[in-house]
Amino acid sequence: MGFLIRLVVNAIALLLIEYLVPGVHVSGFGAALIAALALGIVNAVLKPILFILSLPLEVLTLGLFTLVINAALFYLVAKLGLGLTVDNFGAAFIGALALSIVSFLLSAVVGATGSSKH
């Protein structure tokens, strides 16, 4: 159940990003769900590999290179043709950063109101 909630939260976050970041376009809620799923898969599979390969840059930039990795993965998912399009890498960078923030905030709201753990 947590997976589905996180997927919907990320899809809603993508729809909000469309309005917040010029250059990021989502063709609808279904496309946002598919793109959110693709982002989740890409982040689970490729992000750890890219992080390890770029470890010297991560150390040199004190972890800020992770923002570039997030933007590259966001741009990659946009190029898959799943209903998420990004005009350029700059929009992908700002979109990935905004997606992280909006997704975190939405997850905090959903977690605060929807938790039934004792």
N, CA, C and O atoms as CSV, one atom per row, in Angstrom:
chain,resi,resn,atom,element,x,y,z
A,1,MET,N,N,0.819,-1.192,0.000
A,1,MET,CA,C,0.000,0.000,0.000
A,1,MET,C,C,0.865,1.259,0.000
A,1,MET,O,O,0.522,2.250,-0.644
A,2,GLY,N,N,1.987,1.220,0.723
A,2,GLY,CA,C,2.889,2.362,0.773
A,2,GLY,C,C,3.467,2.707,-0.582
A,2,GLY,O,O,3.677,3.878,-0.897
A,3,PHE,N,N,3.729,1.674,-1.395
A,3,PHE,CA,C,4.257,1.902,-2.739
A,3,PHE,C,C,3.266,2.683,-3.589
A,3,PHE,O,O,3.650,3.619,-4.290
A,4,LEU,N,N,2.005,2.307,-3.532
A,4,LEU,CA,C,0.985,2.999,-4.327
A,4,LEU,C,C,0.808,4.443,-3.872
A,4,LEU,O,O,0.630,5.339,-4.698
A,5,ILE,N,N,0.854,4.668,-2.581
A,5,ILE,CA,C,0.727,6.033,-2.065
A,5,ILE,C,C,1.903,6.876,-2.527
A,5,ILE,O,O,1.725,8.014,-2.961
A,6,ARG,N,N,3.105,6.318,-2.433
A,6,ARG,CA,C,4.290,7.054,-2.889
A,6,ARG,C,C,4.223,7.327,-4.389
A,6,ARG,O,O,4.630,8.398,-4.841
A,7,LEU,N,N,3.721,6.380,-5.154
A,7,LEU,CA,C,3.591,6.568,-6.599
A,7,LEU,C,C,2.618,7.704,-6.910
A,7,LEU,O,O,2.909,8.555,-7.750
A,8,VAL,N,N,1.476,7.722,-6.245
A,8,VAL,CA,C,0.494,8.781,-6.472
A,8,VAL,C,C,1.039,10.131,-6.008
A,8,VAL,O,O,0.825,11.143,-6.675
A,9,VAL,N,N,1.735,10.158,-4.879
A,9,VAL,CA,C,2.335,11.402,-4.385
A,9,VAL,C,C,3.343,11.941,-5.391
A,9,VAL,O,O,3.365,13.141,-5.662
A,10,ASN,N,N,4.178,11.067,-5.946
A,10,ASN,CA,C,5.155,11.512,-6.935
A,10,ASN,C,C,4.487,11.967,-8.225
A,10,ASN,O,O,4.967,12.899,-8.870
A,11,ALA,N,N,3.386,11.323,-8.612
A,11,ALA,CA,C,2.654,11.751,-9.800
A,11,ALA,C,C,2.050,13.140,-9.585
A,11,ALA,O,O,2.112,13.992,-10.471
A,12,ILE,N,N,1.472,13.359,-8.416
A,12,ILE,CA,C,0.922,14.683,-8.106
A,12,ILE,C,C,2.048,15.718,-8.066
A,12,ILE,O,O,1.877,16.847,-8.527
A,13,ALA,N,N,3.193,15.328,-7.514
A,13,ALA,CA,C,4.348,16.229,-7.484
A,13,ALA,C,C,4.783,16.586,-8.902
A,13,ALA,O,O,5.125,17.739,-9.166
A,14,LEU,N,N,4.775,15.623,-9.813
A,14,LEU,CA,C,5.133,15.912,-11.200
A,14,LEU,C,C,4.157,16.899,-11.826
A,14,LEU,O,O,4.565,17.792,-12.567
A,15,LEU,N,N,2.872,16.743,-11.532
A,15,LEU,CA,C,1.882,17.678,-12.063
A,15,LEU,C,C,2.088,19.081,-11.496
A,15,LEU,O,O,1.900,20.071,-12.203
A,16,LEU,N,N,2.473,19.170,-10.229
A,16,LEU,CA,C,2.771,20.479,-9.649
A,16,LEU,C,C,4.034,21.089,-10.259
A,16,LEU,O,O,4.108,22.300,-10.467
A,17,ILE,N,N,5.002,20.259,-10.537
A,17,ILE,CA,C,6.251,20.731,-11.137
A,17,ILE,C,C,5.991,21.324,-12.508
A,17,ILE,O,O,6.652,22.279,-12.915
A,18,GLU,N,N,5.025,20.756,-13.223
A,18,GLU,CA,C,4.687,21.296,-14.547
A,18,GLU,C,C,4.302,22.774,-14.441
A,18,GLU,O,O,4.641,23.569,-15.318
A,19,TYR,N,N,3.602,23.138,-13.381
A,19,TYR,CA,C,3.188,24.523,-13.198
A,19,TYR,C,C,4.281,25.394,-12.585
A,19,TYR,O,O,4.300,26.606,-12.799
A,20,LEU,N,N,5.176,24.795,-11.837
A,20,LEU,CA,C,6.208,25.565,-11.153
A,20,LEU,C,C,7.449,25.819,-12.004
A,20,LEU,O,O,8.096,26.857,-11.869
A,21,VAL,N,N,7.779,24.875,-12.878
A,21,VAL,CA,C,9.045,24.950,-13.619
A,21,VAL,C,C,8.763,25.098,-15.113
A,21,VAL,O,O,8.217,24.186,-15.733
A,22,PRO,N,N,9.125,26.223,-15.683
A,22,PRO,CA,C,8.967,26.356,-17.136
A,22,PRO,C,C,9.911,25.389,-17.849
A,22,PRO,O,O,11.079,25.261,-17.480
A,23,GLY,N,N,9.400,24.721,-18.855
A,23,GLY,CA,C,10.210,23.767,-19.598
A,23,GLY,C,C,9.928,22.323,-19.248
A,23,GLY,O,O,10.431,21.417,-19.915
A,24,VAL,N,N,9.131,22.087,-18.212
A,24,VAL,CA,C,8.732,20.725,-17.839
A,24,VAL,C,C,7.251,20.592,-18.169
A,24,VAL,O,O,6.434,21.406,-17.737
A,25,HIS,N,N,6.908,19.555,-18.942
A,25,HIS,CA,C,5.533,19.364,-19.390
A,25,HIS,C,C,5.100,17.920,-19.134
A,25,HIS,O,O,5.845,16.978,-19.402
A,26,VAL,N,N,3.885,17.766,-18.610
A,26,VAL,CA,C,3.296,16.450,-18.376
A,26,VAL,C,C,1.963,16.427,-19.109
A,26,VAL,O,O,1.178,17.370,-19.000
A,27,SER,N,N,1.701,15.359,-19.855
A,27,SER,CA,C,0.506,15.334,-20.704
A,27,SER,C,C,-0.766,14.929,-19.976
A,27,SER,O,O,-1.833,14.938,-20.591
A,28,GLY,N,N,-0.709,14.577,-18.705
A,28,GLY,CA,C,-1.908,14.233,-17.953
A,28,GLY,C,C,-1.566,13.411,-16.730
A,28,GLY,O,O,-0.405,13.084,-16.485
A,29,PHE,N,N,-2.610,13.075,-15.955
A,29,PHE,CA,C,-2.366,12.330,-14.721
A,29,PHE,C,C,-1.856,10.917,-14.995
A,29,PHE,O,O,-0.985,10.426,-14.277
A,30,GLY,N,N,-2.385,10.264,-16.019
A,30,GLY,CA,C,-1.903,8.924,-16.365
A,30,GLY,C,C,-0.432,8.948,-16.759
A,30,GLY,O,O,0.343,8.079,-16.359
A,31,ALA,N,N,-0.061,9.941,-17.539
A,31,ALA,CA,C,1.339,10.088,-17.931
A,31,ALA,C,C,2.208,10.389,-16.712
A,31,ALA,O,O,3.345,9.927,-16.623
A,32,ALA,N,N,1.666,11.166,-15.776
A,32,ALA,CA,C,2.415,11.474,-14.557
A,32,ALA,C,C,2.636,10.209,-13.727
A,32,ALA,O,O,3.709,10.022,-13.154
A,33,LEU,N,N,1.620,9.337,-13.662
A,33,LEU,CA,C,1.784,8.065,-12.946
A,33,LEU,C,C,2.860,7.199,-13.589
A,33,LEU,O,O,3.708,6.634,-12.898
A,34,ILE,N,N,2.822,7.097,-14.911
A,34,ILE,CA,C,3.806,6.279,-15.626
A,34,ILE,C,C,5.204,6.869,-15.469
A,34,ILE,O,O,6.167,6.136,-15.245
A,35,ALA,N,N,5.319,8.195,-15.585
A,35,ALA,CA,C,6.620,8.841,-15.434
A,35,ALA,C,C,7.139,8.695,-14.004
A,35,ALA,O,O,8.337,8.504,-13.796
A,36,ALA,N,N,6.241,8.783,-13.015
A,36,ALA,CA,C,6.655,8.602,-11.624
A,36,ALA,C,C,7.160,7.183,-11.394
A,36,ALA,O,O,8.146,6.979,-10.687
A,37,LEU,N,N,6.488,6.209,-11.989
A,37,LEU,CA,C,6.940,4.822,-11.889
A,37,LEU,C,C,8.303,4.651,-12.548
A,37,LEU,O,O,9.191,4.004,-11.993
A,38,ALA,N,N,8.464,5.232,-13.734
A,38,ALA,CA,C,9.748,5.147,-14.435
A,38,ALA,C,C,10.853,5.835,-13.634
A,38,ALA,O,O,11.967,5.319,-13.550
A,39,LEU,N,N,10.553,6.995,-13.046
A,39,LEU,CA,C,11.546,7.684,-12.214
A,39,LEU,C,C,11.949,6.825,-11.019
A,39,LEU,O,O,13.122,6.767,-10.650
A,40,GLY,N,N,10.970,6.164,-10.424
A,40,GLY,CA,C,11.274,5.283,-9.296
A,40,GLY,C,C,12.176,4.131,-9.688
A,40,GLY,O,O,13.120,3.799,-8.970
A,41,ILE,N,N,11.885,3.522,-10.826
A,41,ILE,CA,C,12.703,2.395,-11.294
A,41,ILE,C,C,14.110,2.859,-11.649
A,41,ILE,O,O,15.094,2.229,-11.261
A,42,VAL,N,N,14.201,3.962,-12.386
A,42,VAL,CA,C,15.506,4.489,-12.800
A,42,VAL,C,C,16.326,4.897,-11.573
A,42,VAL,O,O,17.528,4.637,-11.508
A,43,ASN,N,N,15.667,5.537,-10.602
A,43,ASN,CA,C,16.392,5.931,-9.386
A,43,ASN,C,C,16.845,4.724,-8.577
A,43,ASN,O,O,17.907,4.757,-7.954
A,44,ALA,N,N,16.054,3.664,-8.580
A,44,ALA,CA,C,16.432,2.465,-7.819
A,44,ALA,C,C,17.560,1.697,-8.493
A,44,ALA,O,O,18.399,1.107,-7.812
A,45,VAL,N,N,17.590,1.697,-9.817
A,45,VAL,CA,C,18.571,0.885,-10.538
A,45,VAL,C,C,19.827,1.679,-10.901
A,45,VAL,O,O,20.939,1.248,-10.597
A,46,LEU,N,N,19.659,2.826,-11.544
A,46,LEU,CA,C,20.809,3.547,-12.083
A,46,LEU,C,C,21.479,4.494,-11.090
A,46,LEU,O,O,22.695,4.675,-11.138
A,47,LYS,N,N,20.712,5.091,-10.203
A,47,LYS,CA,C,21.293,6.094,-9.311
A,47,LYS,C,C,22.418,5.538,-8.437
A,47,LYS,O,O,23.455,6.191,-8.318
A,48,PRO,N,N,22.261,4.368,-7.823
A,48,PRO,CA,C,23.402,3.852,-7.030
A,48,PRO,C,C,24.648,3.590,-7.875
A,48,PRO,O,O,25.770,3.816,-7.421
A,49,ILE,N,N,24.450,3.118,-9.090
A,49,ILE,CA,C,25.586,2.854,-9.979
A,49,ILE,C,C,26.287,4.159,-10.337
A,49,ILE,O,O,27.512,4.257,-10.259
A,50,LEU,N,N,25.497,5.168,-10.733
A,50,LEU,CA,C,26.077,6.460,-11.085
A,50,LEU,C,C,26.744,7.127,-9.882
A,50,LEU,O,O,27.766,7.798,-10.020
A,51,PHE,N,N,26.158,6.937,-8.715
A,51,PHE,CA,C,26.750,7.518,-7.504
A,51,PHE,C,C,28.124,6.910,-7.235
A,51,PHE,O,O,29.073,7.630,-6.923
A,52,ILE,N,N,28.230,5.604,-7.353
A,52,ILE,CA,C,29.516,4.938,-7.109
A,52,ILE,C,C,30.543,5.335,-8.167
A,52,ILE,O,O,31.707,5.579,-7.848
A,53,LEU,N,N,30.105,5.401,-9.434
A,53,LEU,CA,C,31.034,5.785,-10.491
A,53,LEU,C,C,31.517,7.227,-10.344
A,53,LEU,O,O,32.634,7.556,-10.742
A,54,SER,N,N,30.682,8.071,-9.778
A,54,SER,CA,C,31.052,9.482,-9.628
A,54,SER,C,C,31.508,9.812,-8.207
A,54,SER,O,O,31.517,10.980,-7.818
A,55,LEU,N,N,31.879,8.815,-7.445
A,55,LEU,CA,C,32.256,9.028,-6.053
A,55,LEU,C,C,33.361,10.074,-5.866
A,55,LEU,O,O,33.273,10.876,-4.936
A,56,PRO,N,N,34.391,10.098,-6.709
A,56,PRO,CA,C,35.391,11.166,-6.530
A,56,PRO,C,C,34.786,12.569,-6.692
A,56,PRO,O,O,35.142,13.489,-5.956
A,57,LEU,N,N,33.878,12.727,-7.651
A,57,LEU,CA,C,33.214,14.024,-7.813
A,57,LEU,C,C,32.287,14.326,-6.647
A,57,LEU,O,O,32.160,15.478,-6.231
A,58,GLU,N,N,31.646,13.302,-6.124
A,58,GLU,CA,C,30.781,13.484,-4.956
A,58,GLU,C,C,31.592,14.002,-3.772
A,58,GLU,O,O,31.162,14.915,-3.067
A,59,VAL,N,N,32.755,13.419,-3.562
A,59,VAL,CA,C,33.606,13.844,-2.457
A,59,VAL,C,C,34.124,15.258,-2.704
A,59,VAL,O,O,34.124,16.095,-1.801
A,60,LEU,N,N,34.559,15.512,-3.921
A,60,LEU,CA,C,35.116,16.818,-4.265
A,60,LEU,C,C,34.087,17.935,-4.125
A,60,LEU,O,O,34.424,19.039,-3.699
A,61,THR,N,N,32.825,17.651,-4.483
A,61,THR,CA,C,31.773,18.673,-4.418
A,61,THR,C,C,30.932,18.574,-3.153
A,61,THR,O,O,29.903,19.239,-3.033
A,62,LEU,N,N,31.370,17.747,-2.213
A,62,LEU,CA,C,30.653,17.553,-0.948
A,62,LEU,C,C,29.215,17.084,-1.161
A,62,LEU,O,O,28.304,17.478,-0.434
A,63,GLY,N,N,29.032,16.240,-2.164
A,63,GLY,CA,C,27.722,15.641,-2.416
A,63,GLY,C,C,26.828,16.412,-3.359
A,63,GLY,O,O,25.750,15.932,-3.711
A,64,LEU,N,N,27.243,17.594,-3.779
A,64,LEU,CA,C,26.395,18.389,-4.662
A,64,LEU,C,C,26.275,17.805,-6.071
A,64,LEU,O,O,25.350,18.147,-6.808
A,65,PHE,N,N,27.199,16.933,-6.443
A,65,PHE,CA,C,27.108,16.302,-7.761
A,65,PHE,C,C,25.876,15.402,-7.858
A,65,PHE,O,O,25.440,15.064,-8.959
A,66,THR,N,N,25.322,15.018,-6.730
A,66,THR,CA,C,24.089,14.224,-6.716
A,66,THR,C,C,22.962,14.981,-7.420
A,66,THR,O,O,22.101,14.365,-8.048
A,67,LEU,N,N,22.965,16.298,-7.321
A,67,LEU,CA,C,21.956,17.101,-8.010
A,67,LEU,C,C,22.063,16.935,-9.524
A,67,LEU,O,O,21.049,16.899,-10.221
A,68,VAL,N,N,23.277,16.834,-10.023
A,68,VAL,CA,C,23.491,16.627,-11.454
A,68,VAL,C,C,23.021,15.227,-11.854
A,68,VAL,O,O,22.421,15.053,-12.915
A,69,ILE,N,N,23.289,14.242,-11.020
A,69,ILE,CA,C,22.818,12.876,-11.298
A,69,ILE,C,C,21.295,12.841,-11.316
A,69,ILE,O,O,20.704,12.230,-12.206
A,70,ASN,N,N,20.654,13.485,-10.352
A,70,ASN,CA,C,19.186,13.535,-10.330
A,70,ASN,C,C,18.644,14.193,-11.589
A,70,ASN,O,O,17.670,13.717,-12.172
A,71,ALA,N,N,19.267,15.277,-12.006
A,71,ALA,CA,C,18.825,15.972,-13.221
A,71,ALA,C,C,19.005,15.083,-14.453
A,71,ALA,O,O,18.139,15.047,-15.326
A,72,ALA,N,N,20.118,14.375,-14.522
A,72,ALA,CA,C,20.368,13.491,-15.667
A,72,ALA,C,C,19.339,12.367,-15.728
A,72,ALA,O,O,18.873,12.012,-16.811
A,73,LEU,N,N,18.986,11.812,-14.591
A,73,LEU,CA,C,17.984,10.746,-14.570
A,73,LEU,C,C,16.598,11.290,-14.906
A,73,LEU,O,O,15.829,10.622,-15.596
A,74,PHE,N,N,16.271,12.481,-14.433
A,74,PHE,CA,C,15.004,13.139,-14.771
A,74,PHE,C,C,14.944,13.377,-16.282
A,74,PHE,O,O,13.917,13.131,-16.916
A,75,TYR,N,N,16.044,13.855,-16.848
A,75,TYR,CA,C,16.136,14.108,-18.290
A,75,TYR,C,C,16.015,12.804,-19.080
A,75,TYR,O,O,15.370,12.766,-20.128
A,76,LEU,N,N,16.635,11.744,-18.577
A,76,LEU,CA,C,16.559,10.435,-19.228
A,76,LEU,C,C,15.122,9.932,-19.287
A,76,LEU,O,O,14.673,9.461,-20.332
A,77,VAL,N,N,14.398,10.028,-18.174
A,77,VAL,CA,C,13.000,9.577,-18.148
A,77,VAL,C,C,12.167,10.426,-19.094
A,77,VAL,O,O,11.261,9.910,-19.748
A,78,ALA,N,N,12.459,11.716,-19.177
A,78,ALA,CA,C,11.717,12.584,-20.091
A,78,ALA,C,C,11.950,12.180,-21.544
A,78,ALA,O,O,11.054,12.322,-22.377
A,79,LYS,N,N,13.131,11.682,-21.851
A,79,LYS,CA,C,13.450,11.278,-23.226
A,79,LYS,C,C,12.862,9.912,-23.592
A,79,LYS,O,O,12.934,9.512,-24.754
A,80,LEU,N,N,12.288,9.196,-22.640
A,80,LEU,CA,C,11.697,7.887,-22.921
A,80,LEU,C,C,10.347,7.995,-23.622
A,80,LEU,O,O,9.841,6.991,-24.123
A,81,GLY,N,N,9.756,9.172,-23.669
A,81,GLY,CA,C,8.484,9.365,-24.359
A,81,GLY,C,C,7.293,8.814,-23.602
A,81,GLY,O,O,6.410,8.196,-24.196
A,82,LEU,N,N,7.261,9.031,-22.294
A,82,LEU,CA,C,6.185,8.499,-21.460
A,82,LEU,C,C,5.150,9.556,-21.088
A,82,LEU,O,O,4.306,9.313,-20.226
A,83,GLY,N,N,5.200,10.718,-21.721
A,83,GLY,CA,C,4.266,11.789,-21.406
A,83,GLY,C,C,4.889,12.899,-20.594
A,83,GLY,O,O,4.244,13.913,-20.331
A,84,LEU,N,N,6.133,12.722,-20.191
A,84,LEU,CA,C,6.896,13.762,-19.501
A,84,LEU,C,C,7.928,14.277,-20.491
A,84,LEU,O,O,8.726,13.504,-21.021
A,85,THR,N,N,7.913,15.573,-20.740
A,85,THR,CA,C,8.908,16.163,-21.637
A,85,THR,C,C,9.606,17.312,-20.922
A,85,THR,O,O,9.015,18.014,-20.101
A,86,VAL,N,N,10.868,17.478,-21.256
A,86,VAL,CA,C,11.692,18.529,-20.680
A,86,VAL,C,C,12.379,19.237,-21.838
A,86,VAL,O,O,12.938,18.592,-22.725
A,87,ASP,N,N,12.335,20.575,-21.827
A,87,ASP,CA,C,12.896,21.344,-22.939
A,87,ASP,C,C,14.416,21.280,-23.014
A,87,ASP,O,O,14.977,21.192,-24.106
A,88,ASN,N,N,15.092,21.324,-21.863
A,88,ASN,CA,C,16.553,21.309,-21.862
A,88,ASN,C,C,17.059,20.790,-20.513
A,88,ASN,O,O,16.277,20.504,-19.606
A,89,PHE,N,N,18.376,20.676,-20.404
A,89,PHE,CA,C,18.956,20.124,-19.179
A,89,PHE,C,C,18.757,21.060,-17.994
A,89,PHE,O,O,18.617,20.604,-16.859
A,90,GLY,N,N,18.745,22.359,-18.250
A,90,GLY,CA,C,18.506,23.313,-17.167
A,90,GLY,C,C,17.130,23.124,-16.554
A,90,GLY,O,O,16.975,23.164,-15.334
A,91,ALA,N,N,16.136,22.919,-17.398
A,91,ALA,CA,C,14.779,22.660,-16.898
A,91,ALA,C,C,14.737,21.332,-16.152
A,91,ALA,O,O,14.027,21.202,-15.155
A,92,ALA,N,N,15.492,20.349,-16.630
A,92,ALA,CA,C,15.558,19.055,-15.938
A,92,ALA,C,C,16.211,19.218,-14.570
A,92,ALA,O,O,15.776,18.596,-13.601
A,93,PHE,N,N,17.242,20.041,-14.480
A,93,PHE,CA,C,17.928,20.272,-13.213
A,93,PHE,C,C,16.978,20.909,-12.203
A,93,PHE,O,O,16.857,20.441,-11.071
A,94,ILE,N,N,16.309,21.978,-12.621
A,94,ILE,CA,C,15.383,22.667,-11.718
A,94,ILE,C,C,14.177,21.774,-11.425
A,94,ILE,O,O,13.675,21.754,-10.301
A,95,GLY,N,N,13.716,21.039,-12.432
A,95,GLY,CA,C,12.584,20.136,-12.237
A,95,GLY,C,C,12.893,19.025,-11.261
A,95,GLY,O,O,12.060,18.699,-10.415
A,96,ALA,N,N,14.073,18.435,-11.358
A,96,ALA,CA,C,14.462,17.363,-10.434
A,96,ALA,C,C,14.606,17.892,-9.014
A,96,ALA,O,O,14.206,17.228,-8.058
A,97,LEU,N,N,15.173,19.080,-8.874
A,97,LEU,CA,C,15.311,19.686,-7.560
A,97,LEU,C,C,13.936,19.997,-6.966
A,97,LEU,O,O,13.672,19.705,-5.800
A,98,ALA,N,N,13.076,20.587,-7.776
A,98,ALA,CA,C,11.723,20.916,-7.314
A,98,ALA,C,C,10.928,19.648,-7.016
A,98,ALA,O,O,10.155,19.617,-6.059
A,99,LEU,N,N,11.108,18.608,-7.819
A,99,LEU,CA,C,10.406,17.347,-7.581
A,99,LEU,C,C,10.807,16.753,-6.235
A,99,LEU,O,O,9.958,16.240,-5.506
A,100,SER,N,N,12.071,16.818,-5.909
A,100,SER,CA,C,12.530,16.307,-4.612
A,100,SER,C,C,11.871,17.060,-3.462
A,100,SER,O,O,11.426,16.456,-2.486
A,101,ILE,N,N,11.815,18.369,-3.585
A,101,ILE,CA,C,11.242,19.193,-2.515
A,101,ILE,C,C,9.740,18.974,-2.404
A,101,ILE,O,O,9.224,18.750,-1.309
A,102,VAL,N,N,9.034,19.039,-3.532
A,102,VAL,CA,C,7.576,18.886,-3.519
A,102,VAL,C,C,7.187,17.482,-3.079
A,102,VAL,O,O,6.243,17.318,-2.306
A,103,SER,N,N,7.894,16.477,-3.555
A,103,SER,CA,C,7.604,15.102,-3.160
A,103,SER,C,C,7.826,14.909,-1.664
A,103,SER,O,O,7.037,14.238,-0.998
A,104,PHE,N,N,8.892,15.493,-1.138
A,104,PHE,CA,C,9.160,15.414,0.296
A,104,PHE,C,C,8.028,16.061,1.099
A,104,PHE,O,O,7.551,15.492,2.080
A,105,LEU,N,N,7.606,17.246,0.676
A,105,LEU,CA,C,6.539,17.950,1.389
A,105,LEU,C,C,5.222,17.191,1.315
A,105,LEU,O,O,4.524,17.061,2.321
A,106,LEU,N,N,4.874,16.687,0.127
A,106,LEU,CA,C,3.636,15.919,-0.013
A,106,LEU,C,C,3.691,14.631,0.805
A,106,LEU,O,O,2.696,14.240,1.415
A,107,SER,N,N,4.839,13.975,0.823
A,107,SER,CA,C,4.988,12.750,1.618
A,107,SER,C,C,4.835,13.048,3.104
A,107,SER,O,O,4.259,12.251,3.845
A,108,ALA,N,N,5.346,14.186,3.538
A,108,ALA,CA,C,5.218,14.566,4.947
A,108,ALA,C,C,3.753,14.804,5.298
A,108,ALA,O,O,3.298,14.416,6.374
A,109,VAL,N,N,3.013,15.443,4.391
A,109,VAL,CA,C,1.593,15.699,4.642
A,109,VAL,C,C,0.811,14.387,4.647
A,109,VAL,O,O,-0.006,14.153,5.537
A,110,VAL,N,N,1.059,13.536,3.659
A,110,VAL,CA,C,0.355,12.254,3.586
A,110,VAL,C,C,0.738,11.371,4.762
A,110,VAL,O,O,-0.115,10.689,5.328
A,111,GLY,N,N,1.998,11.378,5.131
A,111,GLY,CA,C,2.450,10.568,6.257
A,111,GLY,C,C,1.864,11.042,7.568
A,111,GLY,O,O,1.588,10.227,8.448
A,112,ALA,N,N,1.667,12.338,7.720
A,112,ALA,CA,C,1.119,12.881,8.960
A,112,ALA,C,C,-0.374,12.612,9.079
A,112,ALA,O,O,-0.889,12.378,10.173
A,113,THR,N,N,-1.073,12.649,7.930
A,113,THR,CA,C,-2.521,12.473,7.980
A,113,THR,C,C,-2.946,11.043,7.720
A,113,THR,O,O,-4.032,10.631,8.129
A,114,GLY,N,N,-2.091,10.276,7.036
A,114,GLY,CA,C,-2.521,8.944,6.636
A,114,GLY,C,C,-1.868,7.810,7.385
A,114,GLY,O,O,-2.047,6.650,7.011
A,115,SER,N,N,-1.122,8.100,8.425
A,115,SER,CA,C,-0.459,7.001,9.131
A,115,SER,C,C,-1.403,6.364,10.127
A,115,SER,O,O,-2.107,7.044,10.874
A,116,SER,N,N,-1.400,5.044,10.120
A,116,SER,CA,C,-2.235,4.306,11.067
A,116,SER,C,C,-1.380,3.395,11.940
A,116,SER,O,O,-1.885,2.445,12.538
A,117,LYS,N,N,-0.087,3.689,12.009
A,117,LYS,CA,C,0.821,2.874,12.814
A,117,LYS,C,C,0.674,3.249,14.275
A,117,LYS,O,O,0.449,4.412,14.608
A,118,HIS,N,N,0.804,2.256,15.146
A,118,HIS,CA,C,0.699,2.500,16.590
A,118,HIS,C,C,2.028,2.336,17.242
A,118,HIS,O,O,2.144,2.499,18.457
